[in-house]
Amino acid sequence: MEKGWLGLPYHTISDHYNKLFGEKVYKIPVSVVDDCPNRRGLKGMQTCVFCDVWGSAANKDSLTMELRTQIETYKEKISKRYSSKAFLVYFQAYTNTFTKVSALRHNFDIALSYPWVKGFTLGTRPDCLSKSVLDLWQEYHERSFVAVELGVQSFFNDQLEFMRRGHSAEASLEAIHKIASSTKVDLGIHLIFGNPGETDETIVKTAEIVNTLPITNVKLHNLHVLKQTPLEEMYHRGEFTPIDRETYAHRVELFLQHLSPRFALHRLAAYSSRWDELIAPEWTKDKMGTHQYIIDYLRARKSYQSQLLSLDCASDRLLQEFLQKKSVPTPLHPA
């Protein structure tokens, strides 16, 4: 498996972090909240169709563990596997700004109390961004690295309505610009592909929208069915059919081809870490297999990020040239 964006036809988050920190950093996923506006039913909202009882927590056991225990436990496991020395604490599950500012401050202070923690990143929603939260982020940015991953999921309101997100595409755009104008945090967004009504044209339009945004990174997911979710009920009633892997790879290809090379990608597809809870599609279980499948798909078609863009910026063109070279693998034993 290749490492770093110079071995892949897209700009990786690892390269983005390496430029920021001068070394490889790893995320420690933790869970400190167990609710969100949708689950609370505020303003008539419903639970997102894809969200299971763990709220995207990477480790379901973390919901019963104190924050320090989570950080120390998962840091030790990651260190043994990757010999890693630098970390970011990732407040992942549910909506991490759906709590009191005093609780956020307490959690941030705990995360930053470890000498090997370089900063933290947290996931939240476009509709949970009070001025006090933005001020808090900026305050901590001035003393450490702070990254925010915003659950946008789609820029099309019909798709957001299907997913029961409870916010509009317009609200997402407003939130992105609000964060960028009020803070200097490292801002990224999450997108979900595989929604009903999705087309090649909507994928290309999504990339075009992203290219205009004041963000640095994107995380891609494929819409998949987990147990104990509204989507499971839709799936069994025949109201939702998951995207197949080849079609998904094609959608990722289109998105990347129209995406500026300056944006880093966290990952290209979702992964179901709790295999016993996955209903469909089966390929979502295979993290490394799916990743390599998409890479092979891109290379077989000599596709790469920003391929179909005409760039004015010299630095962007240089990045584009690097990606073009890496869209075809270098033979291990040249003739």
Secondary structure as GFF3:
##gff-version 3
##sequence-region A 1 335
A	DSSP	three_ten_helix	5	7	.	.	.	ID=ss1
A	DSSP	alpha_helix	13	21	.	.	.	ID=ss2
A	DSSP	beta_strand	26	30	.	.	.	ID=ss3
A	DSSP	alpha_helix	37	40	.	.	.	ID=ss4
A	DSSP	three_ten_helix	42	44	.	.	.	ID=ss5
A	DSSP	three_ten_helix	60	64	.	.	.	ID=ss6
A	DSSP	alpha_helix	67	82	.	.	.	ID=ss7
A	DSSP	beta_strand	87	91	.	.	.	ID=ss8
A	DSSP	alpha_helix	101	112	.	.	.	ID=ss9
A	DSSP	beta_strand	117	124	.	.	.	ID=ss10
A	DSSP	alpha_helix	131	141	.	.	.	ID=ss11
A	DSSP	beta_strand	145	153	.	.	.	ID=ss12
A	DSSP	alpha_helix	157	163	.	.	.	ID=ss13
A	DSSP	alpha_helix	169	182	.	.	.	ID=ss14
A	DSSP	beta_strand	186	193	.	.	.	ID=ss15
A	DSSP	alpha_helix	200	210	.	.	.	ID=ss16
A	DSSP	beta_strand	217	222	.	.	.	ID=ss17
A	DSSP	beta_strand	225	226	.	.	.	ID=ss18
A	DSSP	alpha_helix	230	236	.	.	.	ID=ss19
A	DSSP	alpha_helix	245	257	.	.	.	ID=ss20
A	DSSP	beta_strand	264	265	.	.	.	ID=ss21
A	DSSP	three_ten_helix	275	277	.	.	.	ID=ss22
A	DSSP	beta_strand	278	280	.	.	.	ID=ss23
A	DSSP	three_ten_helix	282	285	.	.	.	ID=ss24
A	DSSP	alpha_helix	287	300	.	.	.	ID=ss25
A	DSSP	alpha_helix	314	326	.	.	.	ID=ss26
###
